[in-house]
Amino acid sequence: MKTKMLKLESLKGAYPRERLSIYGGRFIQSSRKQGRWLYLVAFPIGHGAVDWGGGALWLLAPAIALSMGLSPLQVGILFAARQIGSGISHLPAGFIGDNLRKRGFFLLATFWCVAAAQLMASVSTDYWVLVGFLTLASAGAAAWHPVAMGVMTQWMPNRKGFVLGMHMAGGTIAEIAAPMLVGLSLMYLSWTQVLQINTIPTIILGLIFVRLAPMVIPPLAGLPIGPNIRSLARSVVQPGTLAILFTIVLHNMAMVAFMSMAPLFFQEVKGFSLGLTGLAFSVFLFGGAVASPFVGHISDVFGRKTMTIGGLIGGGICLWLITFGSSEWTIFPLLIITGILMLSVRSIVLAMALEKIGNRESTVLGLISAVGEGMAALGAVLAGVLGEIDLGLVLILAGSLSVVAGLAICPLTQNSSALSCKSMGSASG
């Protein structure tokens, strides 16, 4: 077994051309073509499937609020609880991703956890029971992220920005399609029926991953858990790493604050219909989905700092401008630009964090996501409080948080890109 581990270590950095790994006591060869289909197609689609119900909830929330007589603050608490559940599950999922040999089956389990919890939520009539099941669904979806992203960055370690952008695009596309479907469906169906329908993509991918789960590469042999945690802790407390984590926290708070109250803002302040609100929300997400892989690739080649600062500050300013928009003809272009700027930089910031902290990709991503998603709950609560006063203030809050997040990156030195090692870049083709 020791000899096999040494063989695996000798191949580190050789993928995606090919990789030999021990899985179930057998050596498995993962070809470049097979890896591309699995990690650049199936994984992003899987990300979209686990996030589909969460994407639907952004637009379902106003319908739930109307049906159950909820206030903006109660809607904010609902989203805050989901963020806390998401944050709690990220860190243990990250450790599992770096230590579990059959981590493909862990990814498979996340689909069924999300589907079951959402179906239970759809038949809940009590507010707190609903919050509980939706929080469980969010925790299940969150457990997918650090493991899947860790696998992808380990498979293509010299293209972190690109593969993280691909992963991000899959989830964002789901959050584009789901609100559009919800906006149309709510014209004819109740929110409970719509939530049940939006569980179907998760179930379908859960069935597909029954076959794909054994193909997922296992983690390379690493440090025991104890030394691993101590080494990770020493890396995290470095000033540069703390600045990146602070940026991630503020960015997540900005996104959750905006997305939790945007449907209410468009309907109650701008007078949009349900269909037009769904379209507005999808337009915002569309920009980020299209731009994420390209922006990630550019940051791999030219560096990440300047792009991150520009995206966060520019996106924050655009959010402020949306409050002045008088019709969809001015609001929609601003939403597209805001989505391109704010959503596409997330993969870049995550790549910066991985390069600052080092290896243990799933664990690092789990830690980052736990801190970022957990603190983002505060953004939902603040948005709910401000929404009670004026929904327009929520956009001003989100824009301000984004601008401060961009400013927090300024003191850092230019982050070197993964493609600075030209030989590795050419190897990945």
N, C-alpha and C positions, 0 to 999 in steps of 0.2 A: 504493500500500500504506500509505503514511504517513497519507493521508486516511482510509483505512479504520480504522486504529488509533485515530485521533482520534475517530472516530464511536463506536468501542467504548468508549473512555474516558469519553465523554460520557454513556453509558448506565449507568455504574457506579452501583450503588445503586438502579437502577430495577426490577430483578427482584424478585419472580418474575412481575410482570405480563406482561412480555415482554422478550426479549433478542435482539438481532441479533448474530451472531457470524460470523467468517470460518472456514470449515471446508472444506478441500480447494479453496480458491480461490473458494468460493461464499458468499454471505450466506444464513444460515439463521435463520428466525424460530422461537424457542422460546416457545410460548404458555404461559400459566399452567397450563391444564388438562393439557397434555402434560408440563410440568415436574413437576407434582404426581405424576402416575403414575410418571414415570421416577425422580424423586429421593426421593419419600416412600413408594413402594411397591417398585419394582424394585431400588433401591439397598439398602434394608434387607434384602430377600429375598436379594440377592446377597451381602450381608455374612453372612447366615446360612449360605449355601451354602459359602462358602470356609472358614467356621469350623466346619462340621458335623463334619468328621473330627476336628478338635481337641477339640470338645465330647465326641465319642465316646471319645476317648482318656482322659479323666478317669476313666471307669469301666472302660475296657479295660485300664488299667495294672495293676490287681490281677490280672486274668486272665493278662496277659502275664508278670507277676512269678511267678505260680504255675507257668505252663507252662515258663518258662525258668529257674526257680530263682533269681530276683533278690531282693536284699535291699532294705529301704526306702531305703537310701542309693543304690543303683543306680537305683531308681525316681526318686529326687530328682535324680540326675545326668541321667536321661533328660529330665525336665521342664526342668532348668537348660539343657541343650543347646538345647532348643526355644526357650527364652526368648532365649538368645544369638543364635540364628539369626534370630529375629523382630526383635530389636533392631538387628542389622546391616542388615537389609533396609529398615527404616523410613525412614532418612534419605535414601538415594539415591532411594527411591520418592517421597518428598516433593519433592525437586528435580525429578524427572521430572513430577510432577503440576502443578508451577507453570511448566514450560517446554516440555513436549511438547504439540504442537497436537492430535494424535490420541490423547489420553490415554484415550479410551474403549477403544481396542484394547489398551492396556496393562492396563486392568482385565480385559478379556477373557482375556488371557494368564495372569493369576493363577489362574483356574479350572483351566486345563489343567496348569499347574505343580503345583498342589496335588493334582489327581486322579492324575497320573502318579506323583508321589512316594509317595502313599499306597498305590497298587497295588504298587509295588516294595517298600515296607515290609511289606506283607501277606505276601509270599513270602520274607521274610528270616528266616534261622535263626540268624544271628550277632548278638549283642547290639549291637556297635558299628555294624554295617551297618544294623540297625534304627534305632539312634539317628541315624545319618546321614541316612537317607531321611525320617524323621519331622521332623528339623530342617529339611530342605529344604522339606517340605510346610508347616511353620510359617512359614518365610521367605516362601514364596509367598503364604500367607494374609495375612501381615503387610503385604506390599506393597500389598494392596488398600486398607487402612485410611486412610492419610494422603491418598491420591489421592481416594478416594470421599468422605471427610469434607470435604476441601478443596473439591471440586466442590459439595457440598451447602451449605456455609457461604457460598460465593461466589454461589450461586443465591439464597439467602435470608440475606443478611448481617445483618439486624436481628433474626433469630430463631435465633441460634447455639445456645442451650440446647435449643430445641425440636428442630431438625433433627439435632443430635448425639444427642439422646435417642432420636429415631426410628431413627437408624443403630444405636445401641447396642441398641435393642430387638430389631432383626432378628437380630443375632448372639446375643443372650441367649436368644431363643426357640429358636434352633437348638441351643444348649447345654442347653436344657430337654428338647427332643424327643429329641436324640441319646442322652443317658444312659438315658432311659426305654426306648428301643428296644434299646440295648445290654444293659441289665439283663434284658430279656425274651429277647433273642436268645441270650445266653450260656448260657441253660438248655438250648439245643438245638444250638448251633453252636459251632465253635472261634473263638478270637479273630481268626484270620486271615480266616475267612469273614465275620465281623461287620464287620471293617475294610473289606473289599471292598464289602459291602453299603452301608456308610456313605459310600462314595465316589460313589454314584449321584446324590444331590442336587447335588453339585459339577459333575458331568458335565452334568446337565440344564440347570443355569443357564448353564454354558459354552456350550451350544447356543443358548439363548435370547439370550444377550448377543452372539451373532454379528449379530443384527439390531439390538440396542439400542446397540451400541458407537458407530456413527456419529452417534447422537443426542446424545451427551455433549458439553456445551459446552466449548470450548477455554479455556485461561486467557487473561485479559486481558494486554495488553502490560505488562511491568514492567521493573525494573532488569536490567542484564546480571548474569550469575551472580556475578562477582567483587564488585562493589559490594553485591549482594544479600546475599552471605555476610557481608561486613563489617558491614553494617547490622544483620543478624540477630544477629551476635555481640555488638554493642554493646547491643542490647535484652535479650539473655539474661542478661548479667552484672549487670543491675539487681537490687537486693536483693529487691524484690517478686516479680520473675520467678523468682529463685532459690528463694524460699520456696515458690512454687507447684510448681516442678519437684521440690523436696524432698518435698513432699506427694504428688505423683504417684508418685515412686519408692517411698515407704513404702507407699502404698496398693496399688501393684502387687505389692510384696513380700508384703504381707498376703494378697492374693487368691491368688497363686500358692502360697504356703505352705499356705493352708487347702485349696484345691481339689486340690492334688497329693496330699495325704494324707487328705482327708476320706473317700474311699471305704474306705481301709484302716481308718480310725478307726471308721467305722460298722459294718464287718463284724467286725473283731477285738475292739474294745472294747465296742461296744453290741450285738453279736450279730445285726445285721441280715442278712437274706438278700440275694442279688444283686438281686432285684426291688425289695425295700424300700430298698436302698441307692440304686438308680437313681432311685426316687421321691423319696427324701430330697434327693438332689443336685438334682433337677429343681425341687423345691419351693423350695429356696434361690434358684435362678435365676429362678423364676417371679415372685417379688416384685419383683426388679430390672427384669425385662422389662416388666411392667405399669406400674411407677412411672416409668421413665426419661423418656418423653415428657412426662408431666404435671409431674414435678419440674423438667424442663428448661424448660417453659413458665412455671412459677411463678417460676423464677429469672430468666427474661427480664424479668418484670414487676416483681418485688420485690427483686431483688438476689441474689447468690450466696453471700456469705461465711457468713452464719448457717446456711443450709441445709447447706453443706459441712461446717462444724464439727459440727453436730448429727448428720449422717449418719455421719461417720467415727468420732466418739467413741461414739455410740449403738450403731453396728454392732460396734465392738470390744468393748464391754461384753457385748453379746448373744453373741458368740463365746465369751467366758469362761463365760457361763451355760450354754451347750450342754454343756460338760464335766460339769455337774452333773445333766443330764437323765437320767432313769432309763428312759424309754420313748419310743416315737414320739409319744405324745400330748403330751408336754412338749417334745420336740426339734423336731417339725415346725413348731409355731407360732413357735418361736424362729428357726428357719431362714428362715421367710417374712419375719419382721421384719428379720433380719440382711440378707437379700437386698435388701429395700426400701431399707434405710439405706445399705448399703455400695456396692451396684452402681449405684443411680440417681445417686449424686453424681459418678460419673466424667465424665459429659457436662458437668456444671456446672464441674468443675475445668478441663476442656479449654477450655470457653468463657472462663473467667477468664484462662487463659494466652493465648488468641488476642487478648483485649482488652488485655492487658498489652503483648504484643509487637507487635501491629499486623497488617498485611496479610501476604501470602505464606502463605496458609492451609495449603496442602499441605506446604510446607517446614517451617513451624512445627510442624504436627502430626506430621510425620515426625521432627523433632528431639525433640519431647516423647516420642513413642512409642519412639524409639531409646533414649533415656536411661532411660525408665520400664521398658520391657520388658527391656532389657539388664541393668539392676540387679536386676530381679525374679528373675533366675537365682539370685542370692544367697539369696533367700527359699526357693527350691526346695531348694537345698543345705542350708541351715539346717534346713528342715523334715525332710529326710532324716536328718540327724545326730540331731536330737531324736527322730525317729520310731524310731530304733534303741533309744532309752532308754525313751520313753513317748509313744505317739501323742497322748495328751491334752495334752502339752506343746506340740505343734504348734498347737493351737487357742489356747492361751495366748499363744504367740509372735505368731500372726496378729492376735489381738485387741489386743495391746500395740502392734504396728506401726500398726494403724489409729488407735488413740487418739493416738499421737504425731503421726501425719499430721494429725489434726484440730487438735491444739494448734499445729502449725507454721503454720496459717492465721491464728491469732488476732491476731498483730501487724499484719496487713494492714488497710488501710482498706477500707470497704465497697465491693465491686466494683459499678460502675454497670452496669445491664443494657442489653442491646441495644435494648430497647423504650423507653429513656429518650427517644429521638427519636420523639415521637408521630407525626410526619408519616410517617416511614418505616414505623412499625407499621401505620398505617392503609392504607398503600399495599400492604402484603403481604396484607392481608385475612385 
